[in-house]
Amino acid sequence: MDRPRYMISVAAELVGMHPQTLRLYEAKRLVRPGRTPGGTRLYSESDLERLRLIQRLTTEHGLNLAGVEQVLHMQDELNRMRARMERVERELREEIAAVHRSYKREVMLYKPARTPATRR
């Protein structure tokens, strides 16, 4: 389960960033941590993975935050499309299985009628 569990100070330490950097990334909507009823930010494992990706994109690949935003947007869209394709594939498999089951119920063994010439 990917539930929010890390407060900002712990999340920042786990990914090697300053808490203010995490606040900046949230302000730019690059990451969206959960919140407690009192408003405390809580980061999930997927939030931490996203922060690590942002870090790689900026440090290893030299992207600015506008570039990071574009990459994350494309990745999010790809993930949505992948989930949709998996759902469509699952639905098609279920439909195909239902058609196969209906064939098994409706198929009858064909026996040709005997004609006088074939009765010998």
C-alpha positions as a Markdown table, in Angstrom:
| # | Residue | x | y | z |
|---|---|---|---|---|
| 1 | Met | 0.0 | 0.0 | 0.0 |
| 2 | Asp | 1.3 | 3.4 | -0.9 |
| 3 | Arg | -0.1 | 5.5 | 1.9 |
| 4 | Pro | 1.4 | 8.8 | 3.0 |
| 5 | Arg | 3.6 | 8.3 | 6.0 |
| 6 | Tyr | 6.7 | 10.5 | 6.1 |
| 7 | Met | 6.7 | 14.0 | 7.5 |
| 8 | Ile | 8.6 | 16.6 | 5.4 |
| 9 | Ser | 11.8 | 16.5 | 7.5 |
| 10 | Val | 12.0 | 12.7 | 7.2 |
| 11 | Ala | 11.1 | 12.7 | 3.5 |
| 12 | Ala | 13.8 | 15.3 | 2.8 |
| 13 | Glu | 16.4 | 13.3 | 4.7 |
| 14 | Leu | 15.4 | 10.1 | 2.8 |
| 15 | Val | 15.9 | 11.7 | -0.6 |
| 16 | Gly | 18.8 | 14.0 | 0.3 |
| 17 | Met | 17.1 | 17.3 | -0.2 |
| 18 | His | 16.3 | 20.3 | 2.0 |
| 19 | Pro | 12.7 | 20.5 | 3.3 |
| 20 | Gln | 12.4 | 23.9 | 1.6 |
| 21 | Thr | 13.2 | 22.2 | -1.8 |
| 22 | Leu | 10.3 | 19.8 | -1.2 |
| 23 | Arg | 8.0 | 22.9 | -0.4 |
| 24 | Leu | 9.2 | 24.5 | -3.7 |
| 25 | Tyr | 8.4 | 21.3 | -5.7 |
| 26 | Glu | 5.0 | 21.2 | -4.1 |
| 27 | Ala | 4.3 | 24.8 | -4.9 |
| 28 | Lys | 5.3 | 24.0 | -8.6 |
| 29 | Arg | 3.0 | 21.0 | -8.4 |
| 30 | Leu | 5.8 | 18.6 | -9.2 |
| 31 | Val | 4.9 | 16.5 | -6.2 |
| 32 | Arg | 1.6 | 16.4 | -4.2 |
| 33 | Pro | 2.0 | 15.0 | -0.8 |
| 34 | Gly | -0.9 | 14.1 | 1.3 |
| 35 | Arg | -2.0 | 16.2 | 4.3 |
| 36 | Thr | -3.1 | 15.3 | 7.8 |
| 37 | Pro | -6.3 | 17.0 | 9.0 |
| 38 | Gly | -4.0 | 19.5 | 10.7 |
| 39 | Gly | -2.3 | 20.3 | 7.5 |
| 40 | Thr | 1.0 | 18.5 | 8.0 |
| 41 | Arg | 2.5 | 17.2 | 4.8 |
| 42 | Leu | 2.9 | 13.4 | 4.5 |
| 43 | Tyr | 4.9 | 11.8 | 1.8 |
| 44 | Ser | 4.4 | 8.3 | 0.4 |
| 45 | Glu | 6.9 | 5.9 | -1.1 |
| 46 | Ser | 5.7 | 7.0 | -4.6 |
| 47 | Asp | 6.2 | 10.6 | -3.6 |
| 48 | Leu | 9.8 | 9.8 | -2.6 |
| 49 | Glu | 10.4 | 8.0 | -5.9 |
| 50 | Arg | 9.1 | 11.0 | -7.7 |
| 51 | Leu | 11.4 | 13.3 | -5.7 |
| 52 | Arg | 14.4 | 11.0 | -6.6 |
| 53 | Leu | 13.4 | 11.2 | -10.3 |
| 54 | Ile | 13.3 | 15.0 | -10.1 |
| 55 | Gln | 16.7 | 15.0 | -8.5 |
| 56 | Arg | 18.1 | 12.8 | -11.2 |
| 57 | Leu | 16.6 | 14.9 | -13.9 |
| 58 | Thr | 18.0 | 18.1 | -12.5 |
| 59 | Thr | 21.5 | 16.9 | -11.4 |
| 60 | Glu | 22.4 | 14.1 | -13.9 |
| 61 | His | 20.5 | 15.4 | -16.9 |
| 62 | Gly | 20.7 | 19.1 | -16.3 |
| 63 | Leu | 17.0 | 19.9 | -16.7 |
| 64 | Asn | 15.5 | 23.0 | -15.3 |
| 65 | Leu | 12.2 | 22.7 | -13.4 |
| 66 | Ala | 10.2 | 23.6 | -16.5 |
| 67 | Gly | 11.8 | 20.6 | -18.3 |
| 68 | Val | 11.2 | 18.4 | -15.3 |
| 69 | Glu | 7.6 | 19.5 | -15.3 |
| 70 | Gln | 7.3 | 18.4 | -19.0 |
| 71 | Val | 9.0 | 15.0 | -18.3 |
| 72 | Leu | 6.8 | 14.3 | -15.3 |
| 73 | His | 3.7 | 15.3 | -17.3 |
| 74 | Met | 4.6 | 12.9 | -20.1 |
| 75 | Gln | 5.4 | 10.2 | -17.5 |
| 76 | Asp | 2.1 | 10.7 | -15.8 |
| 77 | Glu | 0.2 | 10.6 | -19.1 |
| 78 | Leu | 2.1 | 7.4 | -20.1 |
| 79 | Asn | 1.2 | 5.8 | -16.8 |
| 80 | Arg | -2.5 | 6.7 | -17.3 |
| 81 | Met | -2.4 | 5.3 | -20.8 |
| 82 | Arg | -0.7 | 2.1 | -19.6 |
| 83 | Ala | -3.4 | 1.6 | -16.9 |
| 84 | Arg | -6.1 | 2.2 | -19.5 |
| 85 | Met | -4.6 | -0.3 | -21.9 |
| 86 | Glu | -4.3 | -2.9 | -19.1 |
| 87 | Arg | -8.0 | -2.3 | -18.3 |
| 88 | Val | -9.0 | -2.6 | -21.9 |
| 89 | Glu | -6.9 | -5.8 | -22.4 |
| 90 | Arg | -8.5 | -7.3 | -19.3 |
| 91 | Glu | -12.0 | -6.4 | -20.5 |
| 92 | Leu | -11.3 | -7.9 | -23.9 |
| 93 | Arg | -9.9 | -11.2 | -22.4 |
| 94 | Glu | -13.1 | -11.4 | -20.3 |
| 95 | Glu | -15.3 | -10.8 | -23.4 |
| 96 | Ile | -13.4 | -13.4 | -25.4 |
| 97 | Ala | -13.7 | -15.9 | -22.6 |
| 98 | Ala | -17.5 | -15.3 | -22.4 |
| 99 | Val | -17.8 | -15.8 | -26.2 |
| 100 | His | -15.9 | -19.1 | -25.9 |
| 101 | Arg | -18.1 | -20.2 | -23.1 |
| 102 | Ser | -21.2 | -19.4 | -25.2 |
| 103 | Tyr | -19.8 | -21.4 | -28.2 |
| 104 | Lys | -19.4 | -24.4 | -26.0 |
| 105 | Arg | -23.0 | -24.2 | -24.9 |
| 106 | Glu | -24.3 | -23.7 | -28.5 |
| 107 | Val | -22.2 | -25.9 | -30.6 |
| 108 | Met | -23.8 | -29.2 | -31.5 |
| 109 | Leu | -22.1 | -32.2 | -33.1 |
| 110 | Tyr | -23.0 | -32.3 | -36.8 |
| 111 | Lys | -24.3 | -35.6 | -38.1 |
| 112 | Pro | -25.1 | -35.7 | -41.8 |
| 113 | Ala | -28.5 | -37.1 | -42.7 |
| 114 | Arg | -28.4 | -40.5 | -44.1 |
| 115 | Thr | -29.5 | -40.8 | -47.7 |
| 116 | Pro | -30.6 | -44.0 | -49.4 |
| 117 | Ala | -27.2 | -44.3 | -51.1 |
| 118 | Thr | -25.3 | -44.1 | -47.9 |
| 119 | Arg | -27.4 | -46.7 | -46.0 |
| 120 | Arg | -25.8 | -49.7 | -47.6 |
